Amino acid sequence: MKKLVRTSLALAALGLSAPAVAADMAARPIARPVAFTNWTGCYVGAGVGDSVGRGSGYSTTAASTFGILPGAALVPQGQLSSNFGMSGFTGGFFGGCQAQFGVWVIGAEGDWFLNNKEGQSGLATAPLFTVFNPLTIWSAKERWYSTARARLGYAVDKWLFYVTGGGAWMKIDSSEFVLSVPGGGTAQCGPLACSVLQSDRRSGWTIGGGVEYALPYNWTIRSEYLYIRIPSYTTFTPGVGNGLVLGAPNLPTNLNVDLQNHIFRAGLAYKFDFGKAVPAVTK
């Protein structure tokens, strides 16, 4: 009998406390992490960095000619100069817009950067081209580049990790010049008679990635890498040579060169319309 009474009292106490516990649980909200930054909006900024790369060297095309023998064609894809390294400083401006969907950020960005990257090389070791002065120097200088890219990012609170890619455009100065007058042979001309310079605007493609961090008052900082390729563009088109040997232009025309760029740069940007914080996606 005593056991039955104690059991009844315990069940009654449990029944009275259950509604209170349930009410207390209902009153407590479930804690969810909230993103500190909403990356949706537009931004403008500036950056600086370092640019290194390589040129494939100047090579002939089917239309290349050499003036010592007027109208004579050179062997297509023949290598006139050795490949060469390039390096220089870069600085400019960028801007874009993007939208955040949970932790994913999708956007588009464009930039324009000055570039003083340059490199040069001598003649390739090919017997076919011994008619050139052995002190002939070939050079390429990148003056500026611009890109238009898509961006895909992954947001972790104030950090944004992203990949990017799109089209690229570049202004390139190509030149050939002779350092001294040889004592004899078929290529007798000096640095003013045997020299040529041509400026080209050529297009290519780019891919890269980086990381961005949100600072107070709508500012962000970033560090990024871009690979830019300007594939096989043609320069020294007919009519640009000014050197004369036996009454004919003594410089080749229609030459190919391929440029590759590795760009490392840092930037500071101001972001407009951050808006309200967006809850992070949780499971």
C-alpha positions in Angstrom: 0.0 0.0 0.0 2.8 2.4 0.9 4.6 1.7 -2.4 1.4 2.4 -4.3 1.0 5.8 -2.6 4.6 6.8 -3.3 4.3 5.8 -6.9 1.1 7.8 -7.3 2.6 10.9 -5.7 5.7 10.7 -8.0 3.5 10.4 -11.1 1.5 13.4 -10.0 4.6 15.5 -9.5 5.9 14.6 -12.9 2.6 15.5 -14.5 2.6 18.9 -12.9 6.2 19.7 -13.9 6.0 18.6 -17.5 3.9 21.6 -18.8 6.4 24.0 -17.0 9.4 22.4 -18.7 7.7 22.5 -22.1 6.8 26.1 -21.7 10.3 27.0 -20.7 11.7 25.2 -23.8 9.3 27.0 -26.0 10.3 30.4 -24.6 14.0 29.9 -25.4 14.9 30.8 -29.1 17.2 28.5 -30.9 20.6 30.3 -31.4 21.7 30.5 -35.0 25.0 32.1 -36.2 24.5 35.3 -38.2 26.9 36.6 -40.9 28.6 39.9 -39.9 28.7 41.1 -43.5 26.3 41.1 -46.4 28.5 41.2 -49.5 25.6 42.3 -51.8 26.3 45.7 -53.4 28.7 47.6 -55.7 32.2 48.7 -55.0 35.2 50.7 -56.4 38.8 50.5 -55.4 42.5 50.8 -56.3 45.4 48.4 -56.1 49.1 47.9 -56.7 51.2 44.9 -57.2 54.0 43.0 -59.1 53.8 41.5 -62.5 56.1 38.8 -63.9 55.9 36.6 -66.9 57.5 35.3 -70.1 57.4 36.0 -73.8 57.7 33.2 -76.4 60.1 35.2 -78.6 59.5 36.6 -82.0 58.8 34.0 -84.8 57.8 34.3 -88.4 54.5 33.7 -90.1 53.6 32.7 -93.6 53.5 36.4 -94.5 56.9 37.3 -93.0 59.4 38.8 -95.5 63.0 40.1 -95.3 64.1 43.1 -97.2 67.6 42.1 -98.3 66.0 39.9 -100.9 62.8 42.0 -101.7 59.7 39.9 -101.3 61.5 36.8 -100.1 59.5 34.8 -97.6 61.0 33.4 -94.4 60.2 29.9 -93.2 56.9 30.1 -91.3 57.1 29.5 -87.5 60.9 30.1 -87.7 62.2 31.4 -84.4 63.9 34.8 -84.8 64.6 35.6 -81.2 65.0 33.7 -78.0 62.2 33.6 -75.4 62.6 36.1 -72.6 61.5 36.9 -69.0 59.5 40.0 -68.2 58.8 41.9 -64.9 57.5 45.2 -63.7 55.2 47.2 -61.4 51.4 47.5 -61.8 48.8 49.8 -60.4 45.3 50.9 -61.2 41.6 50.8 -60.4 38.8 48.3 -60.3 35.1 48.1 -59.6 32.1 45.8 -59.7 28.8 44.6 -58.3 27.8 41.3 -56.6 24.9 39.6 -54.9 25.0 37.2 -51.9 22.9 34.0 -51.7 23.5 32.4 -48.4 27.2 31.8 -48.2 27.7 32.1 -52.0 28.5 35.4 -53.7 28.2 35.9 -57.4 29.3 39.1 -59.2 31.1 40.8 -62.1 34.2 43.0 -62.0 36.3 45.1 -64.4 39.7 46.8 -64.0 42.2 49.0 -65.7 45.9 48.9 -64.6 49.0 50.6 -65.8 51.9 48.2 -66.3 55.7 48.9 -66.8 56.5 45.2 -67.4 59.1 44.6 -70.1 61.7 42.1 -71.3 64.2 41.6 -74.2 66.3 39.0 -75.9 68.8 38.5 -78.7 68.7 36.5 -81.8 67.8 32.8 -81.7 70.6 30.4 -82.6 69.3 29.6 -86.1 71.7 29.5 -89.0 68.9 30.7 -91.3 68.9 34.1 -89.7 72.7 34.9 -89.6 71.9 37.7 -92.1 70.8 39.7 -89.1 73.3 41.7 -87.1 74.3 39.5 -84.2 73.8 42.6 -81.9 70.1 42.8 -82.8 67.9 43.2 -79.7 64.2 42.3 -79.6 62.0 43.8 -76.9 58.4 43.8 -75.6 56.8 46.3 -73.2 53.4 46.0 -71.6 51.9 49.5 -71.1 48.5 48.7 -69.6 46.0 45.9 -69.2 42.3 45.7 -68.6 40.0 42.8 -67.7 36.3 42.0 -67.5 35.6 39.0 -65.2 33.0 37.0 -63.4 33.5 36.3 -59.7 32.3 33.4 -57.6 32.9 33.7 -53.9 32.3 31.8 -50.6 31.6 34.0 -47.6 32.8 33.1 -44.1 31.6 36.0 -41.9 33.9 38.9 -42.8 36.0 36.8 -45.1 35.3 36.2 -48.8 37.2 33.6 -50.8 36.7 33.8 -54.5 37.7 32.6 -58.0 37.5 34.8 -61.1 37.9 34.6 -64.9 37.1 36.4 -68.1 38.5 38.4 -71.0 41.7 40.5 -71.0 43.0 43.4 -73.2 46.5 44.8 -73.3 48.6 47.5 -75.0 52.1 46.2 -76.0 55.1 48.0 -77.6 57.2 45.7 -79.6 60.6 46.8 -80.9 63.7 45.6 -82.7 67.0 47.6 -82.8 70.6 47.2 -83.6 73.3 48.2 -81.1 76.2 48.9 -83.4 77.3 49.0 -87.0 79.1 45.7 -88.1 82.3 45.9 -90.0 80.9 44.1 -93.0 78.4 41.5 -94.3 74.9 41.8 -95.5 73.4 43.6 -92.5 75.3 47.0 -92.5 73.1 49.4 -90.6 73.2 51.3 -87.4 70.8 51.8 -84.5 68.8 54.5 -86.3 68.7 52.9 -89.7 67.9 49.4 -88.4 65.2 49.9 -85.8 61.4 49.5 -85.6 58.7 50.1 -83.0 55.1 49.1 -83.2 52.3 49.6 -80.6 49.5 47.0 -80.6 46.3 46.5 -78.6 45.6 42.8 -78.3 43.1 40.6 -76.5 43.4 37.4 -74.5 41.9 35.7 -71.4 42.5 35.6 -67.6 41.8 33.4 -64.6 42.7 33.8 -60.9 41.5 34.0 -57.4 41.9 35.8 -54.1 40.6 36.6 -50.6 38.8 39.7 -49.4 38.2 41.0 -45.8 35.5 43.4 -44.7 36.8 46.4 -42.6 34.6 48.8 -40.6 32.7 51.6 -42.3 32.2 49.7 -45.6 35.8 49.3 -46.5 37.4 46.1 -47.7 40.9 44.9 -48.4 42.0 42.1 -50.8 44.9 40.1 -52.0 44.6 38.4 -55.4 46.4 36.6 -58.2 45.6 36.8 -61.9 47.1 34.9 -64.8 46.7 36.7 -68.1 47.5 35.1 -71.5 47.8 37.1 -74.8 48.2 34.2 -77.2 50.2 34.5 -80.5 49.5 38.1 -81.5 51.0 39.5 -84.8 53.2 42.6 -84.8 55.6 44.4 -87.1 52.9 44.5 -89.8 54.0 45.7 -93.3 55.1 49.3 -93.7 56.6 49.9 -90.2 60.2 49.2 -91.1 62.5 52.2 -91.5 65.9 50.5 -92.2 67.1 50.3 -95.8 69.6 47.9 -97.3 70.1 48.0 -101.1 67.0 50.1 -101.4 64.6 47.7 -99.6 63.3 47.5 -96.0 65.7 45.3 -94.1 63.4 44.4 -91.2 61.0 41.4 -91.2 57.3 41.9 -91.2 54.4 40.0 -89.7 55.9 38.3 -86.6 54.2 36.3 -83.9 54.8 36.5 -80.1 53.0 35.0 -77.1 52.9 36.7 -73.7 52.1 35.1 -70.3 51.6 37.2 -67.1 51.5 36.3 -63.4 50.1 39.2 -61.5 50.1 39.5 -57.7 48.3 42.6 -56.3 46.7 44.0 -53.2 43.7 46.4 -53.2 41.5 48.6 -51.0 37.8 49.2 -51.9 34.8 51.1 -50.7 31.5 49.1 -50.8 28.1 50.7 -51.2 24.8 49.6 -49.7 25.9 46.8 -47.5 22.4 46.5 -46.2 21.3 44.3 -43.3 23.1 41.3 -42.1 22.1 38.0 -43.9 21.8 34.9 -41.7 24.4 32.3 -42.5 23.2 28.9 -43.9 23.3 26.4 -41.1 22.5 22.7 -40.8 
